[in-house]
């Protein structure tokens, strides 16, 4: 007996019987997001030898046009039961409705569907608990001490003081900085104030990061992966809905790395929102392809669907841009493979022209706002860049999903978890390219996207020269941003691989041999290929089952190992907590107990309206947020462009040694409240990554300071040298503006 025969002898119902009215039974309607084919496969998967099925089983997509082989005759008792369908109708009051054999599989499917949804909710809840448990405890009411942290606190403070109108000019020079994260933090502060609670900007920032990273991020990745799982059975979705949110927060790449580096919270929020945009964009491509192939007389509905998808995609795109515009480059890198594999060449050409135009506009923007004489020589871009990893080390990070590390020949992190992640990647790639059937283009696109991300990451971390500079430029030539892209390509690839092998293994049927002996005939249903295409089906069947088992086991092992022992992720939390403290071995670090006390004493003397000039990289820039001080340099790079000419003018005047020039430049800044100068030692060692740090050197030149004191340009009003040997020269001076 061939594999197209039924595994059992069915009862053949009357055409008007309940068994044949499946389409009108609400319990038989597939749930949202599931194809009818998936529901049918799910229902058939519950059949066991001896159950009654009115359908003749055939394999999906293979030999479907061939008439089924006649089945053996039914036993006498079964045949007799079948003939009862022609008996006279029984009065309604005494009629007994026969049970519908199809309702049992349908009811089971509905229960499994509900279980899958509950599994997704549980997965997101567990992911949030993991993020909350990881979150550094030392920053709830004190600042994160990173090079970008003071700027983010300053932006929130500006929004609280000046309102939403300030959202488009957050930078000290009046320039634009993406405001979405800071608007959300300011809204939280205002909302809690309505209930009589005072929330600091530090806590508000933490709350926004926790909600976005612990809830939005795993939910977004689950939604994105659901696109590639839409034809799977509920049983598989129970597994994936629990696993994907947990895997989304397993790697240190994102969101943890964004709080650790910088912190890059604006770019991190944009990356967190990106899965929602990618998910909608894939549906937009579906709508576009459907319109392209629609008959001429049936295009109206497709046009409406395309317009709806375009509007939804545009709205999500604007939201991501409001979080951080540079996420557009990540989006383009991830969506490009799907465009290349799905659309006709004319559309691909149009996309290419649009990308070239966008790159040209970006170059014009950079030349206009960031003048440089090196734009014509890409090899000279990022001339201060120093590789952070060798090529093997970068590849190790890429293939282990940042769960393991390689540095100077020493393996770190959790190498076992990294090995399982690599094994899952291999299994998913085999499944995506070997068992995708008609969805092979999606498999190719996902593998291409992974390759694109690896190339960009290696360029940003390990390579120098013109081509790496061009490829990594949209991400500021920093692997801190490109490392966030690994979950975007790994998790969808794992989900798609599971979908492919699930379709393969669930199409195995129980057949009955001519001699009546039952045996398993495993058959892989490749929806685009005829049966003759696969010459060695047993081997292919074995590969499918082994791939499915390896993929499921390796995903589970990766998740479990990463959540129980993850040194890379744990180290990030520990370092953030340690840096947030004020007890440091280096007395010149950004914030120490002495520096905090100095700034407290300073604000008692100056008030919150007088202008205070100091090198921001000695830690004084934190005074803006911590003590509401009016620091001229509240961030490490206030920028001299737009309205920022005053920053460069003060630096040049102070470096000139001309007291009159200093007063003419500084005094108008302070106005009636006066102007002060704070000397608080050299720049912190942890802030030395700033390329233009030398511009502040005059502010801790003791010879210049002494010269201005002797000439009467400045007068010391507070001496802070009593804190110890390291504090020699620390003092607060008042400029003689009334002279």
C-alpha positions in Angstrom: 0.0 0.0 0.0 1.4 3.4 -0.9 1.7 6.3 1.4 -1.3 8.1 -0.3 -3.7 5.5 1.1 -5.6 6.0 4.4 -4.2 4.5 7.5 -7.6 3.0 8.4 -10.9 2.0 7.0 -13.2 5.0 7.2 -17.0 5.2 7.5 -18.3 7.1 4.4 -21.0 9.5 5.6 -24.0 10.8 3.7 -23.2 14.1 1.8 -25.6 16.0 4.1 -24.4 14.5 7.3 -22.8 16.6 10.0 -19.4 15.2 9.2 -19.5 16.8 5.8 -20.5 20.3 7.2 -17.1 21.2 8.6 -17.0 24.6 7.1 -20.1 25.7 9.0 -18.9 24.5 12.3 -17.4 27.4 14.3 -15.2 25.0 16.2 -13.5 24.0 13.0 -12.5 27.5 11.9 -8.7 28.0 12.2 -7.6 30.6 14.7 -6.3 33.9 13.7 -2.9 33.7 12.0 -3.1 30.0 11.2 -3.6 28.8 7.7 -6.3 26.4 7.0 -3.7 23.9 5.9 -2.1 24.1 9.3 -5.4 23.4 11.0 -6.0 20.4 8.8 -2.6 19.1 9.6 -3.1 19.7 13.3 -6.4 17.9 13.3 -5.0 14.9 11.4 -2.1 14.7 13.8 -4.5 13.6 16.6 -5.8 10.6 14.7 -4.8 7.2 16.0 -5.3 3.8 14.5 -8.9 2.8 14.9 -10.4 6.3 14.9 -13.0 7.2 12.3 -12.0 9.9 9.8 -14.4 10.7 6.9 -11.5 12.0 4.8 -9.1 10.0 2.6 -5.6 11.1 3.6 -3.3 12.5 1.0 0.0 14.3 1.4 0.0 18.0 1.0 1.4 19.3 -2.2 2.4 15.9 -3.6 0.3 13.5 -5.7 -2.7 15.6 -4.7 -4.2 15.3 -8.2 -4.0 11.6 -8.2 -7.1 9.6 -7.3 -6.8 7.7 -4.1 -6.3 4.0 -4.2 -9.5 2.1 -3.3 -9.7 1.1 0.3 -10.4 -2.3 1.7 -14.1 -3.1 2.4 -15.4 -2.1 5.8 -16.4 -4.7 8.4 -20.0 -5.7 8.4 -20.8 -3.8 11.6 -19.3 -0.6 10.2 -21.1 -0.9 6.9 -24.4 -1.5 8.7 -23.8 1.6 10.7 -23.1 3.6 7.6 -26.4 2.5 6.0 -28.4 4.0 8.8 -28.0 7.4 7.2 -30.9 6.5 4.8 -33.4 5.7 7.6 -36.5 7.9 8.0 -36.1 11.1 10.0 -36.7 10.8 13.7 -39.0 13.4 15.4 -37.1 16.3 16.8 -38.2 15.6 20.3 -36.7 12.2 20.3 -33.9 12.5 17.8 -30.4 11.8 18.9 -27.7 13.8 17.1 -24.7 11.6 16.3 -21.4 12.8 17.5 -19.3 14.5 14.9 -15.9 12.8 14.7 -14.2 16.0 13.6 -15.2 18.0 16.7 -12.7 16.1 18.9 -9.6 17.1 16.9 -11.1 20.6 16.5 -11.7 21.0 20.3 -8.2 19.7 21.0 -6.8 22.2 18.5 -8.7 25.1 20.1 -7.3 24.1 23.5 -3.8 23.9 22.2 -4.2 27.3 20.5 -5.2 28.8 23.9 -2.2 27.0 25.5 0.1 28.5 22.9 -1.2 32.0 23.7 -0.8 31.4 27.4 2.7 30.2 26.7 3.6 33.4 24.9 2.3 35.5 27.8 4.3 33.3 30.2 7.4 33.7 28.0 7.2 37.5 28.0 6.5 37.5 31.8 9.5 35.3 32.5 11.7 37.5 30.1 10.7 40.6 32.1 11.5 38.8 35.3 15.0 38.0 33.9 15.6 41.6 32.8 14.4 42.9 36.2 16.7 40.5 38.1 19.6 41.6 35.9 19.0 45.3 36.4 21.8 47.0 38.3 20.5 48.0 41.8 22.8 50.9 42.2 21.3 53.3 39.7 17.7 53.7 40.9 18.4 57.0 42.6 21.9 57.9 41.3 23.2 58.4 37.8 24.7 55.8 35.5 28.3 56.9 35.1 28.9 56.6 31.4 30.0 59.0 28.8 26.5 59.5 27.4 24.5 59.3 30.7 24.7 63.0 31.7 23.3 64.0 28.3 20.2 61.7 28.7 19.5 63.0 32.1 20.0 66.6 30.9 17.5 66.0 28.0 14.8 64.7 30.4 15.4 67.6 32.7 15.1 70.1 29.8 11.7 68.5 28.8 10.5 68.7 32.4 11.4 72.4 32.6 10.5 73.7 29.2 7.8 71.2 28.1 7.2 69.2 24.9 8.2 72.2 22.7 11.8 71.5 23.6 11.6 68.0 22.1 13.0 69.1 18.7 16.0 71.0 20.2 17.3 69.0 23.1 21.0 69.5 22.5 22.7 72.4 24.4 23.4 74.1 21.0 19.7 73.9 20.1 20.2 71.0 17.8 18.0 68.0 17.3 18.4 64.8 19.3 15.9 61.9 19.0 13.5 62.6 21.9 11.2 59.6 22.2 12.9 57.9 25.1 13.3 61.2 27.0 9.7 62.2 26.4 8.5 58.9 27.8 10.6 59.5 30.9 9.3 63.0 31.4 5.7 61.8 31.0 6.3 59.2 33.7 7.7 61.9 36.1 4.6 64.1 35.4 2.1 61.3 35.8 3.6 60.2 39.1 3.5 63.8 40.3 -0.3 63.7 39.8 -0.4 61.1 42.6 1.8 63.1 44.9 4.9 61.1 44.1 8.3 62.6 43.3 10.2 60.6 40.7 13.8 61.5 40.0 15.1 61.6 36.4 17.3 58.7 37.3 14.4 56.5 38.3 12.3 57.7 35.3 15.0 56.6 32.9 15.3 53.3 34.6 11.5 52.6 34.4 11.4 53.4 30.7 14.4 51.2 30.0 12.9 48.3 32.1 9.5 48.4 30.4 10.9 48.7 26.9 13.6 46.1 27.4 11.7 43.7 29.6 8.3 43.8 27.9 8.4 45.5 24.4 11.6 43.7 23.3 10.6 40.1 23.9 7.1 40.8 22.7 8.4 42.4 19.5 10.7 39.4 18.8 7.9 37.0 19.5 5.7 39.0 17.0 8.5 39.0 14.4 9.1 35.3 14.7 5.4 34.6 14.5 5.5 35.7 10.9 7.8 32.7 10.2 5.7 30.4 12.4 2.3 31.2 11.0 1.8 27.8 9.3 2.9 25.7 12.2 0.8 23.7 14.6 -0.2 24.9 18.0 2.0 22.3 19.6 5.1 23.9 18.0 3.8 27.3 18.9 3.5 26.3 22.6 7.3 25.6 22.4 8.3 28.6 20.4 6.1 31.1 22.2 7.8 30.2 25.5 11.3 29.9 24.1 11.6 32.9 21.9 11.1 35.6 24.6 13.5 33.8 26.8 16.1 33.6 24.0 15.5 37.3 23.2 16.9 38.2 26.7 19.6 35.4 26.8 22.3 37.1 24.8 24.1 40.1 26.2 23.9 41.8 22.7 20.5 43.4 23.3 19.1 45.0 25.4 21.7 44.7 28.1 24.6 46.0 26.0 22.8 49.2 25.3 22.6 50.1 29.0 26.2 49.0 29.5 27.7 50.9 26.6 27.2 54.6 26.8 24.5 54.0 27.8 23.0 54.1 24.3 19.5 54.2 25.5 18.0 56.2 22.5 19.5 53.8 20.0 18.5 50.9 22.3 14.9 52.0 22.3 14.9 52.3 18.5 16.3 48.7 18.3 13.7 47.5 20.7 10.9 48.9 18.5 12.5 47.6 15.3 10.9 44.1 15.4 7.5 45.6 15.2 8.5 47.6 12.1 10.2 44.5 10.5 7.1 42.4 11.1 4.8 44.9 9.5 7.3 45.4 6.6 7.2 41.7 5.8 3.4 41.9 5.5 3.8 44.9 3.3 6.0 42.9 1.0 3.4 40.1 1.0 0.7 42.7 0.0 2.9 44.1 -2.7 3.7 40.7 -4.2 0.0 39.7 -4.1 -0.9 42.9 -6.0 1.8 42.3 -8.6 0.5 38.8 -9.3 -3.2 39.6 -9.0 -5.4 39.4 -12.1 -6.4 42.7 -13.6 -10.0 42.5 -12.6 -9.2 41.6 -8.9 -6.7 44.3 -7.9 -8.9 46.7 -5.9 -8.8 44.6 -2.7 -5.1 44.1 -3.1 -4.6 47.8 -3.5 -6.6 48.5 -0.3 -4.6 45.9 1.6 -1.3 47.4 0.3 -2.3 50.9 1.3 -3.2 49.7 4.8 0.1 47.9 5.2 2.0 50.9 3.9 0.3 53.2 6.4 0.9 50.9 9.3 4.6 50.4 8.2 5.1 54.2 7.8 3.6 54.8 11.3 5.9 52.3 12.9 8.8 53.7 10.9 8.2 57.2 12.2 8.1 55.9 15.7 11.5 54.2 15.3 13.0 57.3 13.8 11.7 59.3 16.7 13.6 56.9 19.0 16.8 57.2 16.9 17.1 57.9 13.1 20.2 55.7 12.7 18.1 52.6 13.3 17.0 53.1 9.6 20.4 51.6 8.6 19.8 48.5 10.7 16.3 48.2 9.2 17.6 48.5 5.7 20.3 45.9 6.3 17.7 43.4 7.7 14.9 44.0 5.2 17.1 44.2 2.1 17.5 40.4 1.7 13.7 39.9 1.6 13.4 42.6 -1.1 16.1 40.9 -3.2 14.5 37.5 -2.9 10.8 38.4 -3.4 10.4 41.4 -5.7 10.8 41.6 -9.5 14.0 43.2 -10.7 12.2 46.5 -11.5 11.2 47.0 -7.9 14.7 46.0 -6.7 16.2 48.6 -9.0 13.8 51.2 -7.6 14.8 50.3 -4.1 18.5 50.5 -5.0 18.0 54.0 -6.5 16.2 55.0 -3.3 19.0 53.7 -1.2 21.6 55.5 -3.2 19.6 58.7 -3.0 19.2 58.2 0.8 23.0 57.7 1.1 23.6 60.8 -0.9 21.2 62.8 1.4 22.9 61.4 4.4 26.3 62.4 3.1 25.1 66.0 2.4 23.7 66.1 5.9 27.0 65.1 7.4 29.0 67.5 5.3 26.6 70.4 6.3 26.5 69.8 10.0 29.9 68.1 10.6 32.4 69.8 8.4 35.6 67.9 7.7 38.3 67.8 5.0 38.4 63.9 5.0 35.0 63.1 3.4 36.7 62.6 0.0 39.1 60.0 1.5 37.2 57.2 3.2 40.4 55.6 4.2 41.0 58.6 6.5 37.6 58.4 8.2 37.5 57.5 11.9 41.3 58.0 12.0 41.3 57.4 15.8 39.5 54.1 15.5 41.3 51.1 17.2 40.0 47.6 16.6 38.5 46.1 19.7 38.7 42.4 18.5 40.6 40.3 16.0 38.6 38.8 13.2 38.5 35.3 14.8 37.3 36.9 18.1 34.6 38.9 16.3 33.4 35.7 14.5 33.4 33.8 17.8 31.1 36.5 19.2 28.9 36.4 16.1 28.4 32.6 16.0 28.0 32.2 19.7 25.3 34.9 19.9 27.5 36.8 22.3 27.1 34.1 24.9 30.8 33.2 24.8 33.9 35.3 24.0 37.4 34.8 22.8 40.1 37.2 23.8 43.9 36.6 23.4 43.3 32.9 23.0 41.2 32.6 26.2 37.6 31.5 25.9 35.3 33.3 28.2 31.6 33.6 29.0 29.6 30.4 28.8 31.3 28.3 26.0 28.8 25.5 26.3 25.8 27.8 25.8 27.7 29.4 22.9 28.3 26.0 21.4 24.6 25.1 21.6 23.7 28.4 20.0 26.1 27.7 17.2 24.6 24.2 16.8 21.1 25.7 16.7 22.3 28.1 14.0 23.6 25.2 11.9 20.5 23.1 12.3 18.2 26.1 11.5 20.3 26.9 8.4 20.0 23.3 7.2 16.3 23.4 7.8 15.8 26.8 6.2 17.6 25.8 3.0 16.8 22.1 2.8 13.2 21.8 3.9 11.6 25.2 3.1 9.8 24.1 0.0 7.9 27.0 -1.5 9.3 29.2 1.3 12.9 28.7 0.2 13.2 32.4 -0.6 12.5 33.3 3.0 15.1 30.8 4.1 17.7 32.3 1.7 16.8 35.9 2.9 17.3 35.0 6.5 20.7 33.4 5.9 21.7 36.4 3.8 20.6 38.7 6.6 22.8 36.8 9.0 25.7 37.0 6.6 25.2 40.8 6.2 25.2 41.3 9.9 28.4 39.3 10.4 30.1 41.3 7.7 29.1 44.7 9.2 30.0 43.5 12.7 33.4 42.3 11.7 34.1 45.5 9.9 33.0 47.6 12.9 35.1 45.6 15.4 38.1 44.3 13.6 38.9 45.8 10.2 40.4 49.1 9.1 40.5 50.8 5.8 38.1 52.5 3.3 35.6 49.7 2.8 35.2 48.9 6.5 34.9 52.6 7.3 32.1 53.0 4.7 30.2 49.9 5.8 30.4 50.7 9.5 29.9 54.5 9.3 26.1 54.5 9.8 26.7 52.9 13.2 29.4 55.4 14.2 32.1 52.9 13.5 31.3 51.2 16.8 30.7 47.5 17.4 28.6 48.5 20.5 25.7 49.3 18.1 26.3 46.5 15.5 26.4 43.8 18.1 22.7 44.5 18.8 21.7 43.0 15.5 22.4 39.4 16.2 19.1 38.6 17.9 17.3 40.1 14.9 18.7 37.5 12.5 19.3 34.5 14.8 15.8 34.2 16.4 13.8 34.5 13.1 16.1 32.0 11.5 15.6 29.5 14.4 11.8 30.0 14.2 11.8 29.6 10.4 13.9 26.4 10.7 11.5 25.0 13.2 8.6 25.7 10.9 10.3 24.0 8.0 11.2 20.8 9.9 7.9 20.7 11.7 6.1 20.6 8.4 8.3 17.8 7.3 8.0 15.6 10.3 4.3 16.1 10.9 3.5 14.8 7.4 4.6 11.3 8.4 1.6 9.0 8.1 0.6 5.6 9.6 0.0 3.4 6.6 -1.3 -0.2 6.4 0.7 -2.6 4.4 -1.1 -5.0 1.9 -0.6 -7.8 4.4 -2.3 -5.8 7.1 0.8 -5.0 9.1 1.0 -1.4 10.2 4.2 0.5 9.7 5.4 4.1 9.7 6.1 5.4 6.3 7.8 8.7 6.8 7.5 11.1 3.9 8.7 14.7 3.5 6.1 16.8 1.8 8.0 19.4 -0.3 5.1 21.5 -1.6 7.0 22.7 -4.7 8.6 19.4 -5.7 7.1 16.3 -7.2 7.7 13.0 -5.5 10.4 11.9 -8.0 12.6 14.9 -7.1 13.9 13.2 -3.9 15.5 10.0 -5.0 16.5 8.8 -1.5 13.5 9.6 0.7 14.5 7.5 3.7 17.7 9.5 4.0 15.9 12.7 3.7 13.4 11.6 6.3 16.1 10.8 8.7 17.8 14.2 8.1 14.5 16.0 8.8 13.9 14.2 12.1 17.4 14.6 13.3 17.5 18.3 12.3 14.2 18.9 14.2 15.5 17.1 17.3 18.8 18.9 17.2 17.2 22.3 16.7 14.7 21.9 19.5 17.2 20.5 21.9 19.9 23.0 21.2 17.4 25.9 21.5 16.3 24.6 24.9 19.8 24.0 26.0 20.9 27.5 24.9 18.1 29.1 26.8 18.6 27.1 30.0 22.4 27.5 30.1 22.3 31.2 29.2 19.7 31.9 32.0 21.5 29.9 34.7 25.1 31.0 33.9 25.8 34.0 31.8 29.1 35.7 32.8 29.1 38.3 30.0 25.7 39.5 30.9 26.3 39.4 34.6 29.6 41.3 34.3 27.8 44.1 32.6 25.3 44.5 35.5 28.1 44.3 38.0 30.2 47.0 36.3 27.3 49.3 36.0 26.6 48.9 39.7 30.3 49.4 40.6 30.6 52.4 38.4 27.5 54.0 39.9 29.1 54.0 43.4 31.1 56.9 44.7 33.8 54.8 46.5 36.4 54.5 43.8 40.1 53.7 43.9 40.8 56.4 41.3 40.0 59.8 42.9 39.8 61.4 39.4 37.0 59.2 38.1 33.7 60.8 36.9 32.0 60.8 40.3 33.5 60.1 43.7 32.3 61.0 47.2 34.6 64.0 47.2 33.4 65.3 43.9 29.7 64.9 44.8 30.4 66.9 48.0 32.3 69.5 46.1 29.4 70.1 43.7 26.9 70.2 46.6 29.0 72.9 48.3 29.4 74.7 44.9 25.7 75.0 44.3 25.1 76.3 47.8 27.4 79.1 46.9 26.4 79.8 43.3 22.7 79.0 43.3 21.0 77.4 40.3 21.0 80.4 38.0 24.6 81.5 37.8 26.6 80.1 34.9 29.4 77.7 35.9 32.3 76.8 33.6 34.3 73.7 34.0 35.8 70.8 32.0 32.7 68.5 31.7 35.0 65.5 31.5 36.1 65.9 35.1 32.6 64.9 36.2 31.2 68.4 36.7 28.6 67.8 33.9 26.6 65.6 36.4 26.0 68.7 38.5 23.2 69.8 36.0 21.1 66.8 36.9 22.1 66.1 40.4 22.0 69.6 41.8 20.1 71.6 39.1 23.3 73.6 38.4 23.5 75.8 35.3 26.6 74.3 33.8 27.8 75.8 30.6 28.9 72.3 29.5 26.2 69.9 30.8 27.3 67.2 28.4 30.7 66.1 27.2 30.1 67.3 23.6 27.7 70.3 23.5 28.8 71.0 19.8 29.9 74.3 18.4 27.4 74.2 15.5 24.1 76.0 15.3 23.6 78.0 18.6 26.8 76.5 20.1 29.3 79.1 19.1 29.5 80.2 22.7 31.1 76.9 23.7 34.0 77.4 21.3 34.3 81.1 22.1 34.7 80.4 25.9 37.3 77.7 25.3 39.3 80.0 23.0 39.0 83.0 25.3 40.1 81.0 28.3 43.1 79.5 26.4 44.2 83.0 25.2 45.5 84.2 28.6 43.8 87.6 27.9 41.7 88.4 31.0 39.7 91.1 29.3 38.7 88.8 26.5 37.7 86.1 29.1 35.4 88.5 30.9 33.9 89.9 27.7 33.1 86.4 26.6 32.0 84.8 29.9 30.1 87.6 31.7 27.2 87.8 29.2 26.6 84.1 29.7 26.1 84.5 33.4 24.0 87.7 33.2 23.0 89.3 36.5 23.5 86.0 38.4 27.3 86.0 37.7 29.6 83.4 36.3 31.9 81.0 38.1 34.7 78.6 37.2 35.2 75.2 38.8 38.5 73.5 38.9 38.1 69.9 39.9 41.1 68.0 38.6 41.9 66.3 35.3 39.6 64.4 33.0 38.3 61.0 34.1 40.1 58.0 32.6 36.8 56.4 31.7 35.9 59.3 29.4 38.9 59.3 27.2 37.1 57.8 24.2 35.9 61.2 23.2 37.9 62.2 20.1 38.0 66.0 20.8 38.8 65.9 24.5 41.8 68.2 24.1 39.4 71.2 23.6 38.9 71.3 27.3 42.6 71.2 28.3 42.8 74.9 29.1 40.2 74.4 31.9 42.6 72.3 34.0 45.8 74.2 33.1 46.9 75.4 36.5 49.3 78.0 35.1 46.4 79.7 33.3 44.2 79.6 36.3 46.9 81.1 38.5 47.5 83.8 35.9 43.8 84.8 35.9 43.7 84.9 39.7 46.8 87.2 39.8 45.3 89.5 37.2 42.0 89.8 39.1 40.0 88.1 36.3 38.9 85.5 38.8 38.7 85.4 42.6 38.7 82.2 44.6 35.5 81.8 46.7 35.8 78.2 47.9 39.0 76.1 48.4 38.5 72.3 48.1 42.1 71.2 48.5 41.3 69.9 52.0 39.9 66.6 50.6 43.4 65.3 50.2 46.5 65.2 48.1 44.4 64.4 45.0 42.4 67.6 45.5 45.2 70.1 45.3 44.1 72.9 43.0 40.4 72.1 43.4 38.6 75.4 43.9 35.6 77.5 42.9 36.3 80.9 41.4 34.1 83.8 40.6 34.7 85.9 37.4 35.1 89.6 38.1 32.1 90.5 35.8 31.2 93.6 37.9 34.6 95.1 37.5 
